[in-house]
Amino acid sequence: MALLLPSALLTAWLLAQAWTAEAHLGAAQATVARLRNELLGGASPAQQDRDVVQLRADTGAARRATSGMWWSAMARIPLAGRPLKTVHGIAVAADALATQVLPEVATLRRVAGPAGLVRQDGVDLGALTQTAPVLARLEGSLTEVRHGLEALPDATGLGRVDDARARLTRDVAWLAGAAGEARTAVRLAVPALGGSGPRSYFLGFQTNAEARGTGGLVGAFGVVTANHGRITVHDLSSDDAMAPAPAPVADLGAAFEARYGAAESSRLLANSNLSAHFPYAAQIWTGLWRRRTGQRLDGAIATDPVGLAQLLEATGPVRLPSGELLTASDTVALTESTSYARYTDKAARKRFLVQVAQAVSEALLHGRHDPVSLLRALGHLSADGRLRMWSADPSVQAALEGTELAGIVPERPGPYAALVLNNSAGNKLDYYVDRSLRYDLGPCAGGYRTSTVQIRLTDRAPTSGLPSYITLRSDDPTHPHPPGSTLVWVSFYASMGAQLWDAELDGRPLLMSPSEERGHLVLSTEVELIPGRPRAVDLRLLEPASSAAPVVPVQPLVRPQTTQVLATACS
């Protein structure tokens, strides 16, 4: 009995301390969520500072509740002490976030806040440069916290503790990665924005109502010039201002020529971006510009109407020369659908698209908007494939290829699945195409695995009421086709070293054309889409076994792609 009483008291004390720690960590979690919303929503620094003080109080209390001689002694007991050790580690990590990471975030806010980074005509490169060491310290602190969490017991026997550790580890790893990416972006941005002299880039506005490998047909283009952070957009024109070149303007290798040579991709702007690898399109664009003007550009940038709409969410509506107000909610429909009905004259419609590009560019460079919202919008554009960049400087391009901005087809092994559509009918009906991709990676055996791919395509176009320019079938103009139908060149980029076992279209055997691009097997076929009739392309592949995470990029078209990845882990 004499031994039971101290044991009961110790147990009660541990439970009380654990309850205290849980309460404070729960309060800290709520404060972090509130802080995140405040940072994104631009709440006052005073309110953010009050929340930081509260957060530190809660994480400090949680750390103290899980420290001390008795807690440490019990945590060293084999098996039984594992949850105590992990709870203490979680509290230590949370306190480190509050006391080490948040001060760097506050410093970053002061340096790159609403008045510090973005100015009326561009970017303050001095302020941008000051963020680099702050981001480096931030990444270092987060990485240290992540390593501490990863070293904790991950199977304590208490599901709530294990889940909390796993969730916090994922969040901290993501934040560390984001800080690293931001540091890379700063390192790239200073020279790209003319830190050492003027830099000029081809600016392509893609129209993804007519699909191309990188997103859509280049409907308008211009040049963006940056000089010591000051940005100007000039020479905006419609696509018909870029005449075909008499010979290829870029040498992209034998594999590129074998796959795209018949379409004259390296000399026609209209077919310049059939490949999903953005650097190919960028080199053709800058080559066409040099042939047209004699100017050697420093790189290329691309966006599309969906991207413009996301930018308008940050800048607010813009006024067009006609007096019409262009908003984020109507940009995509107006530029990729209704403008074809409004402007029956092709030249007038192209002038309208150039005016849209000019108005949004002017709003970005000279409008009054919240820099935090703008930077957040640019991040969304990059993640969604709506903003792409290529540099003619090999060292800058090598760094770019570590970011989402590059839009590359990576030359590395591992599971890979990319569905890419190119419009073969010369119409604008890809505005109405729905896509889904299911990639099912089977078990590994003997160095290989069998994988299946299910591609589903549905044309949602109305069967009446659309202008002929939207619905034309230039692939076969002499024969009648169902109203609203279209023809797409379907390409599936498979893993490096993959082999096709069999393919079906709507349950019937399908012969697909194989080719190679940047080491990947690419399987292609043309599929006619008729409104309301789903088409099913099913593939069975033999792929090299790999423990790498599947990479499944999504082509930036008008409608979102539904993507599902199911993987059986390789042992």
C-alpha positions as CSV (number, residue, x, y, z in Angstrom):
1,M,0.0,0.0,0.0
2,A,2.9,2.3,0.8
3,L,4.2,1.8,-2.7
4,L,0.9,2.2,-4.4
5,L,0.2,5.7,-3.1
6,P,3.4,7.3,-4.6
7,S,2.7,5.5,-7.8
8,A,-0.9,6.8,-7.9
9,L,0.3,10.3,-7.1
10,L,2.9,10.2,-9.9
11,T,0.4,8.9,-12.4
12,A,-2.1,11.6,-11.4
13,W,0.7,14.2,-11.8
14,L,1.7,12.9,-15.2
15,L,-2.0,13.0,-16.3
16,A,-2.4,16.5,-15.0
17,Q,0.8,17.7,-16.8
18,A,-0.3,15.9,-20.0
19,W,-3.7,17.5,-19.8
20,T,-2.1,21.0,-19.3
21,A,0.3,20.4,-22.2
22,E,-2.6,19.3,-24.5
23,A,-4.7,22.3,-23.6
24,H,-1.9,24.8,-24.3
25,L,-0.9,23.0,-27.5
26,G,-4.5,23.1,-28.6
27,A,-4.7,26.8,-27.9
28,A,-1.4,27.3,-29.8
29,Q,-2.8,25.5,-32.8
30,A,-5.8,27.8,-32.9
31,T,-3.5,30.8,-32.6
32,V,-1.3,29.6,-35.5
33,A,-4.4,29.2,-37.7
34,R,-5.5,32.7,-36.8
35,L,-2.1,34.1,-37.5
36,R,-1.9,32.4,-40.9
37,N,-5.3,34.0,-41.8
38,E,-4.1,37.3,-40.5
39,L,-0.9,37.2,-42.5
40,L,-2.8,36.3,-45.7
41,G,-5.5,38.8,-45.0
42,G,-3.3,41.7,-44.1
43,A,-4.4,42.1,-40.5
44,S,-2.7,44.9,-38.5
45,P,0.8,44.3,-37.2
46,A,-0.5,45.1,-33.7
47,Q,-3.0,42.3,-33.8
48,Q,-0.4,39.9,-35.2
49,D,2.0,40.9,-32.4
50,R,-0.6,40.2,-29.7
51,D,-1.2,36.7,-31.2
52,V,2.5,36.0,-31.2
53,V,2.7,36.9,-27.5
54,Q,-0.2,34.5,-26.8
55,L,1.4,31.8,-28.9
56,R,4.7,32.0,-27.0
57,A,2.9,31.9,-23.7
58,D,1.0,28.7,-24.7
59,T,4.0,26.9,-26.2
60,G,6.2,27.8,-23.3
61,A,3.6,26.5,-20.9
62,A,3.4,23.2,-22.8
63,R,7.1,22.8,-22.8
64,R,7.4,23.4,-19.1
65,A,4.5,21.0,-18.4
66,T,6.4,18.2,-20.2
67,S,9.8,18.9,-18.7
68,G,11.3,18.3,-15.3
69,M,13.0,15.3,-13.5
70,W,9.9,13.1,-13.2
71,W,8.7,13.5,-16.7
72,S,12.2,12.9,-18.1
73,A,12.7,9.8,-15.9
74,M,9.4,8.3,-17.0
75,A,10.1,9.1,-20.7
76,R,13.3,6.9,-20.5
77,I,11.3,3.8,-19.6
78,P,11.4,1.4,-22.6
79,L,8.1,1.3,-24.6
80,A,6.0,2.9,-21.8
81,G,8.0,6.1,-22.0
82,R,7.7,6.5,-25.8
83,P,4.5,8.7,-25.7
84,L,6.0,10.9,-23.0
85,K,9.1,11.5,-25.0
86,T,7.1,12.3,-28.2
87,V,4.7,14.7,-26.4
88,H,7.7,16.5,-24.9
89,G,9.3,16.7,-28.4
90,I,6.1,18.1,-29.9
91,A,6.0,20.8,-27.2
92,V,9.7,21.6,-27.8
93,A,9.1,21.9,-31.5
94,A,6.1,24.1,-31.0
95,D,8.0,26.4,-28.6
96,A,10.9,26.6,-31.2
97,L,8.4,27.7,-33.8
98,A,7.1,30.4,-31.6
99,T,10.5,31.6,-30.3
100,Q,12.9,31.0,-33.2
101,V,10.8,30.9,-36.4
102,L,8.2,33.6,-35.8
103,P,10.8,36.3,-35.1
104,E,12.3,35.7,-38.5
105,V,8.8,35.9,-40.0
106,A,8.3,39.2,-38.3
107,T,11.7,40.4,-39.7
108,L,10.6,39.3,-43.1
109,R,7.3,41.1,-42.7
110,R,9.1,44.4,-41.9
111,V,11.5,44.0,-44.9
112,A,9.0,42.8,-47.5
113,G,5.8,44.2,-46.1
114,P,3.1,46.1,-48.1
115,A,5.3,49.2,-48.3
116,G,8.7,47.4,-48.6
117,L,8.9,45.2,-51.7
118,V,6.5,46.1,-54.5
119,R,6.5,49.6,-55.8
120,Q,4.3,51.3,-58.5
121,D,6.6,50.5,-61.4
122,G,8.2,47.2,-60.3
123,V,10.1,45.7,-57.5
124,D,12.5,47.3,-54.9
125,L,15.6,45.1,-55.5
126,G,17.3,46.4,-52.4
127,A,14.4,45.3,-50.2
128,L,14.3,42.0,-52.1
129,T,18.0,41.4,-51.5
130,Q,17.5,41.9,-47.8
131,T,15.1,39.0,-47.6
132,A,17.7,36.4,-48.7
133,P,19.5,36.1,-45.3
134,V,16.2,36.2,-43.4
135,L,14.9,33.3,-45.6
136,A,18.1,31.4,-45.1
137,R,17.8,31.6,-41.3
138,L,14.1,30.8,-41.5
139,E,14.8,27.7,-43.6
140,G,17.6,26.6,-41.2
141,S,15.4,27.0,-38.1
142,L,12.5,25.0,-39.7
143,T,14.9,22.3,-40.9
144,E,16.3,22.0,-37.3
145,V,12.8,21.6,-35.9
146,R,11.9,19.1,-38.6
147,H,14.9,16.9,-37.8
148,G,14.0,17.0,-34.1
149,L,10.4,15.8,-34.9
150,E,11.7,13.1,-37.2
151,A,13.9,11.8,-34.4
152,L,11.0,11.2,-32.0
153,P,9.3,7.8,-31.5
154,D,6.7,7.4,-34.3
155,A,4.8,4.5,-32.9
156,T,4.0,5.3,-29.3
157,G,0.9,3.2,-29.0
158,L,-1.3,6.3,-28.7
159,G,-2.8,7.2,-32.0
160,R,-3.5,10.9,-31.0
161,V,0.2,11.4,-30.2
162,D,1.4,9.7,-33.3
163,D,-1.0,11.7,-35.5
164,A,0.0,15.0,-33.9
165,R,3.7,14.3,-34.5
166,A,3.1,13.2,-38.1
167,R,0.9,16.2,-38.8
168,L,3.4,18.7,-37.3
169,T,6.3,17.1,-39.1
170,R,4.5,17.4,-42.4
171,D,3.6,21.0,-41.8
172,V,7.1,22.0,-40.7
173,A,8.7,20.1,-43.7
174,W,6.3,22.0,-46.0
175,L,7.3,25.3,-44.4
176,A,11.0,24.6,-44.7
177,G,10.5,23.7,-48.4
178,A,8.6,26.9,-49.0
179,A,11.3,29.0,-47.3
180,G,13.9,27.3,-49.5
181,E,11.9,27.9,-52.6
182,A,11.4,31.5,-51.6
183,R,15.2,31.9,-51.1
184,T,15.8,30.4,-54.5
185,A,13.2,32.7,-56.0
186,V,14.9,35.7,-54.5
187,R,18.3,34.5,-55.8
188,L,16.8,34.2,-59.3
189,A,14.7,37.4,-59.2
190,V,17.4,39.9,-58.6
191,P,19.3,39.2,-61.9
192,A,16.1,38.4,-63.8
193,L,14.6,41.8,-62.8
194,G,17.7,43.6,-64.2
195,G,19.8,43.9,-61.1
196,S,22.9,44.2,-63.2
197,G,21.3,45.8,-66.3
198,P,18.3,45.5,-68.5
199,R,16.7,42.1,-69.2
200,S,14.1,41.5,-71.8
201,Y,11.7,38.5,-72.2
202,F,9.3,37.3,-74.7
203,L,5.8,37.4,-73.1
204,G,3.3,34.8,-74.5
205,F,-0.4,34.9,-73.7
206,Q,-1.7,31.4,-74.3
207,T,-5.3,30.8,-75.3
208,N,-6.2,27.4,-73.8
209,A,-9.5,27.2,-75.6
210,E,-7.3,25.7,-78.3
211,A,-5.1,23.4,-76.4
212,R,-1.3,23.1,-76.8
213,G,1.2,21.1,-74.8
214,T,2.2,24.0,-72.5
215,G,-1.4,25.1,-72.2
216,G,-2.8,26.9,-75.3
217,L,-2.2,28.5,-78.6
218,V,-0.2,31.8,-78.3
219,G,-3.0,34.3,-79.1
220,A,-1.0,37.4,-78.3
221,F,2.6,38.2,-77.4
222,G,4.9,41.1,-76.4
223,V,8.1,41.9,-74.6
224,V,8.6,42.6,-70.9
225,T,11.7,44.5,-69.9
226,A,13.1,44.8,-66.4
227,N,15.8,47.3,-65.5
228,H,17.0,47.5,-61.8
229,G,13.5,46.4,-60.8
230,R,11.5,48.7,-63.0
231,I,9.3,46.7,-65.3
232,T,7.7,47.7,-68.6
233,V,5.6,45.7,-71.1
234,H,5.7,46.8,-74.7
235,D,5.3,45.7,-78.4
236,L,2.1,43.8,-77.6
237,S,0.7,42.2,-80.8
238,S,-1.7,39.4,-81.9
239,D,-0.3,36.1,-83.1
240,D,-0.7,36.9,-86.8
241,A,2.0,39.5,-86.5
242,M,4.6,36.8,-86.1
243,A,5.2,35.4,-89.6
244,P,6.4,31.8,-90.1
245,A,10.2,31.4,-90.3
246,P,11.5,29.9,-93.5
247,A,13.7,27.5,-91.5
248,P,13.7,26.2,-87.9
249,V,14.7,28.9,-85.4
250,A,15.9,26.5,-82.7
251,D,17.7,23.2,-82.8
252,L,16.0,21.1,-80.2
253,G,17.4,17.7,-81.2
254,A,16.6,14.7,-83.2
255,A,13.8,13.4,-80.9
256,F,12.0,16.7,-81.0
257,E,12.3,16.8,-84.8
258,A,11.0,13.3,-85.1
259,R,8.0,14.0,-83.0
260,Y,7.1,17.6,-84.0
261,G,8.9,18.2,-87.3
262,A,5.9,17.4,-89.5
263,A,4.0,20.1,-87.7
264,E,6.8,22.6,-88.3
265,S,6.8,23.3,-84.6
266,S,10.2,25.1,-84.7
267,R,9.2,27.7,-87.2
268,L,5.5,28.3,-86.7
269,L,4.2,30.3,-83.7
270,A,0.9,28.4,-83.9
271,N,2.6,25.0,-83.4
272,S,5.5,26.2,-81.3
273,N,4.3,24.7,-78.0
274,L,3.0,21.3,-78.9
275,S,5.5,19.8,-76.5
276,A,4.7,19.9,-72.8
277,H,8.3,20.9,-72.1
278,F,8.1,24.7,-71.7
279,P,11.8,25.4,-72.5
280,Y,11.3,24.1,-76.0
281,A,8.5,26.6,-76.7
282,A,10.5,29.4,-75.1
283,Q,13.5,28.8,-77.3
284,I,11.3,28.8,-80.4
285,W,9.5,32.0,-79.3
286,T,12.8,33.9,-78.7
287,G,14.1,32.5,-82.0
288,L,11.1,33.8,-83.9
289,W,11.4,37.2,-82.2
290,R,15.1,37.4,-83.1
291,R,14.3,36.6,-86.7
292,R,11.6,39.2,-86.7
293,T,13.5,42.0,-85.0
294,G,17.1,41.1,-84.7
295,Q,16.9,41.4,-80.9
296,R,18.3,38.6,-78.8
297,L,16.0,38.2,-75.7
298,D,17.1,37.0,-72.3
299,G,14.3,34.5,-71.9
300,A,10.5,33.9,-72.1
301,I,7.5,34.1,-69.8
302,A,4.0,32.7,-70.4
303,T,0.6,33.0,-68.8
304,D,-3.1,32.5,-69.9
305,P,-6.6,33.9,-69.2
306,V,-7.0,31.8,-66.1
307,G,-3.8,33.2,-64.8
308,L,-4.9,36.8,-65.8
309,A,-8.1,36.2,-63.8
310,Q,-6.2,35.1,-60.7
311,L,-4.1,38.3,-61.0
312,L,-7.2,40.4,-61.3
313,E,-8.3,38.9,-57.9
314,A,-5.3,40.7,-56.5
315,T,-5.4,43.9,-58.5
316,G,-9.1,44.4,-58.7
317,P,-11.1,45.0,-62.0
318,V,-9.5,46.9,-64.9
319,R,-11.2,49.3,-67.3
320,L,-10.8,48.4,-71.1
321,P,-10.5,51.1,-73.7
322,S,-14.2,50.5,-74.6
323,G,-15.2,51.5,-71.0
324,E,-16.0,47.8,-70.2
325,L,-15.0,46.6,-66.8
326,L,-13.0,43.4,-66.8
327,T,-13.3,41.4,-63.6
328,A,-11.7,38.2,-62.3
329,S,-15.0,36.4,-62.6
330,D,-15.6,37.1,-66.3
331,T,-12.0,37.2,-67.8
332,V,-11.9,33.5,-68.8
333,A,-15.3,33.3,-70.4
334,L,-14.9,36.7,-72.1
335,T,-11.5,35.9,-73.6
336,E,-11.9,32.3,-74.4
337,S,-15.6,32.0,-75.4
338,T,-17.9,35.0,-75.7
339,S,-15.4,37.2,-77.5
340,Y,-15.8,34.9,-80.5
341,A,-19.5,35.7,-80.7
342,R,-19.0,39.4,-80.0
343,Y,-16.3,39.9,-82.6
344,T,-17.2,38.2,-85.8
345,D,-14.3,40.1,-87.5
346,K,-11.0,38.2,-86.7
347,A,-8.9,41.3,-86.6
348,A,-11.2,43.1,-84.2
349,R,-11.3,40.1,-81.9
350,K,-7.5,39.9,-81.8
351,R,-7.3,43.7,-81.1
352,F,-9.6,43.1,-78.2
353,L,-7.4,40.3,-76.8
354,V,-4.3,42.6,-77.0
355,Q,-6.3,45.3,-75.2
356,V,-7.1,42.8,-72.4
357,A,-3.4,42.0,-72.1
358,Q,-2.4,45.7,-72.1
359,A,-5.0,46.5,-69.4
360,V,-4.0,43.7,-67.0
361,S,-0.3,44.5,-67.6
362,E,-0.9,48.2,-66.8
363,A,-2.9,47.3,-63.6
364,L,-0.1,45.0,-62.4
365,L,2.7,47.6,-63.0
366,H,1.0,50.9,-62.1
367,G,-2.2,50.0,-60.1
368,R,-2.7,50.4,-56.4
369,H,-3.0,46.9,-54.9
370,D,-1.9,44.8,-51.9
371,P,1.5,43.4,-52.6
372,V,0.8,40.4,-50.3
373,S,-2.3,39.5,-52.3
374,L,-0.3,39.9,-55.5
375,L,2.6,37.7,-54.4
376,R,0.1,35.1,-53.2
377,A,-1.6,35.2,-56.6
378,L,1.7,34.8,-58.4
379,G,2.5,31.8,-56.3
380,H,-0.9,30.2,-57.2
381,L,-0.2,30.9,-60.9
382,S,3.2,29.1,-60.7
383,A,1.8,26.1,-58.8
384,D,-1.1,25.8,-61.3
385,G,1.1,26.0,-64.4
386,R,-0.4,29.4,-65.3
387,L,3.0,31.2,-65.0
388,R,6.1,29.8,-66.8
389,M,9.6,31.2,-67.2
390,W,12.7,30.2,-69.2
391,S,16.1,31.9,-69.1
392,A,18.7,31.9,-71.9
393,D,21.4,32.1,-69.2
394,P,22.3,28.4,-68.4
395,S,23.1,29.0,-64.8
396,V,19.8,30.8,-64.2
397,Q,17.9,28.2,-66.1
398,A,19.5,25.4,-64.0
399,A,18.2,27.1,-60.9
400,L,14.8,27.7,-62.4
401,E,14.4,24.0,-63.1
402,G,14.3,23.4,-59.4
403,T,11.1,25.4,-59.2
404,E,7.5,25.0,-60.6
405,L,8.1,28.1,-62.9
406,A,10.3,26.1,-65.3
407,G,7.5,23.8,-66.6
408,I,9.9,21.1,-67.5
409,V,9.5,17.4,-68.4
410,P,12.1,16.1,-66.0
411,E,14.9,13.8,-67.3
412,R,14.9,11.5,-64.3
413,P,13.7,8.0,-63.5
414,G,10.7,7.2,-61.3
415,P,6.9,6.9,-61.8
416,Y,5.6,9.6,-64.2
417,A,2.2,10.2,-65.8
418,A,1.2,13.2,-67.8
419,L,-1.9,13.6,-70.0
420,V,-1.4,16.2,-72.7
421,L,-3.9,17.3,-75.3
422,N,-3.3,19.3,-78.5
423,N,-6.2,20.6,-80.6
424,S,-6.1,19.0,-84.0
425,A,-9.3,20.6,-85.4
426,G,-8.2,24.2,-85.4
427,N,-11.2,25.3,-83.3
428,K,-11.8,26.7,-79.8
429,L,-13.7,23.8,-78.3
430,D,-11.2,22.8,-75.7
431,Y,-12.9,25.4,-73.5
432,Y,-15.6,22.7,-73.0
433,V,-13.4,19.5,-72.6
434,D,-13.4,17.7,-69.2
435,R,-10.4,15.4,-68.4
436,S,-9.7,12.8,-65.8
437,L,-6.6,10.6,-65.2
438,R,-6.2,7.6,-62.9
439,Y,-2.7,6.2,-62.5
440,D,-2.6,2.9,-60.6
441,L,0.9,1.6,-59.8
442,G,0.9,-2.1,-59.2
443,P,3.3,-4.1,-56.9
444,C,6.9,-4.5,-57.8
445,A,8.5,-7.8,-58.8
446,G,11.7,-8.6,-60.6
447,G,12.7,-5.0,-61.0
448,Y,9.4,-4.0,-62.7
449,R,5.8,-3.2,-61.9
450,T,2.6,-3.3,-64.0
451,S,0.7,0.0,-64.0
452,T,-2.6,0.9,-65.5
453,V,-3.7,4.3,-66.7
454,Q,-7.3,5.4,-67.2
455,I,-8.0,8.5,-69.3
456,R,-11.5,9.9,-69.6
457,L,-12.4,12.8,-72.0
458,T,-15.8,14.4,-72.4
459,D,-16.8,17.2,-74.7
460,R,-19.4,19.5,-72.9
461,A,-19.9,21.9,-75.8
462,P,-23.5,22.9,-76.6
463,T,-24.7,21.5,-79.9
464,S,-26.1,24.8,-81.1
465,G,-25.6,28.5,-80.7
466,L,-21.8,28.7,-81.0
467,P,-20.1,30.8,-83.8
468,S,-18.6,28.8,-86.7
469,Y,-15.1,30.1,-85.8
470,I,-15.4,28.2,-82.5
471,T,-16.8,25.0,-84.0
472,L,-15.0,24.7,-87.3
473,R,-13.3,21.4,-88.2
474,S,-10.3,22.4,-90.3
475,D,-8.9,18.9,-89.9
476,D,-11.7,17.6,-92.2
477,P,-13.6,20.6,-93.6
478,T,-15.2,18.8,-96.6
479,H,-17.2,16.3,-94.5
480,P,-20.0,16.9,-92.0
481,H,-19.4,16.3,-88.3
482,P,-21.7,16.4,-85.3
483,P,-22.2,20.0,-84.0
484,G,-19.8,20.8,-81.3
485,S,-17.5,17.9,-82.1
486,T,-13.7,18.2,-82.1
487,L,-10.5,16.3,-82.6
488,V,-7.7,16.1,-80.1
489,W,-4.2,14.7,-80.2
490,V,-4.0,12.7,-77.0
491,S,-0.4,12.1,-75.7
492,F,0.5,10.2,-72.5
493,Y,4.0,10.8,-71.1
494,A,5.0,7.7,-69.3
495,S,7.9,6.9,-66.9
496,M,11.4,6.6,-68.3
497,G,12.0,3.0,-69.4
498,A,8.3,2.2,-69.5
499,Q,6.8,-0.2,-72.1
500,L,3.3,-0.4,-73.4
501,W,1.6,-3.8,-73.0
502,D,-1.8,-2.9,-74.5
503,A,-4.1,0.0,-75.1
504,E,-7.9,0.3,-75.6
505,L,-10.2,3.1,-76.8
506,D,-13.8,2.6,-75.4
507,G,-13.0,-1.1,-74.7
508,R,-11.6,-1.9,-78.2
509,P,-7.9,-2.4,-79.1
510,L,-6.1,0.9,-79.8
511,L,-2.9,1.3,-81.8
512,M,-0.9,4.2,-80.3
513,S,2.0,5.9,-81.9
514,P,5.1,5.6,-79.7
515,S,7.9,8.2,-79.6
516,E,10.5,9.5,-77.1
517,E,10.8,12.9,-75.4
518,R,13.5,13.7,-72.9
519,G,13.9,10.0,-72.1
520,H,10.2,9.4,-71.6
521,L,8.0,7.0,-73.6
522,V,5.2,9.2,-75.2
523,L,2.2,7.4,-76.5
524,S,-0.1,9.3,-78.8
525,T,-3.4,8.9,-80.8
526,E,-6.1,11.2,-82.2
527,V,-9.5,11.0,-80.6
528,E,-12.7,12.6,-81.9
529,L,-14.9,14.0,-79.1
530,I,-18.6,14.4,-79.6
531,P,-20.7,16.4,-77.1
532,G,-22.0,14.3,-74.3
533,R,-20.2,11.1,-75.3
534,P,-17.3,10.2,-72.9
535,R,-14.3,8.6,-74.5
536,A,-12.1,6.2,-72.5
537,V,-8.4,5.5,-73.2
538,D,-7.0,2.7,-71.1
539,L,-3.3,1.7,-71.0
540,R,-1.4,-1.1,-69.4
541,L,2.3,-0.4,-68.9
542,L,5.3,-2.3,-67.7
543,E,7.4,0.2,-65.7
544,P,10.8,0.0,-63.9
545,A,10.3,-0.6,-60.2
546,S,10.9,2.5,-58.1
547,S,10.4,3.7,-54.6
548,A,10.2,7.4,-55.8
549,A,7.0,9.3,-55.3
550,P,4.9,9.4,-58.5
551,V,5.1,12.7,-60.4
552,V,1.8,13.6,-62.1
553,P,1.9,17.1,-63.7
554,V,-1.4,18.6,-64.9
555,Q,-1.6,20.5,-68.2
556,P,-3.1,24.0,-67.6
557,L,-6.3,24.0,-69.6
558,V,-9.5,25.9,-69.0
559,R,-11.3,23.2,-67.0
560,P,-9.5,21.5,-64.1
561,Q,-8.3,17.9,-64.5
562,T,-9.5,15.2,-62.0
563,T,-6.5,13.2,-61.0
564,Q,-6.2,10.1,-58.9
565,V,-3.0,8.3,-58.1
566,L,-3.0,4.8,-56.4
567,A,0.3,3.3,-55.6
568,T,1.4,0.0,-54.1
569,A,4.7,0.7,-52.4
570,C,7.8,-1.2,-53.7
571,S,9.4,-3.3,-51.0
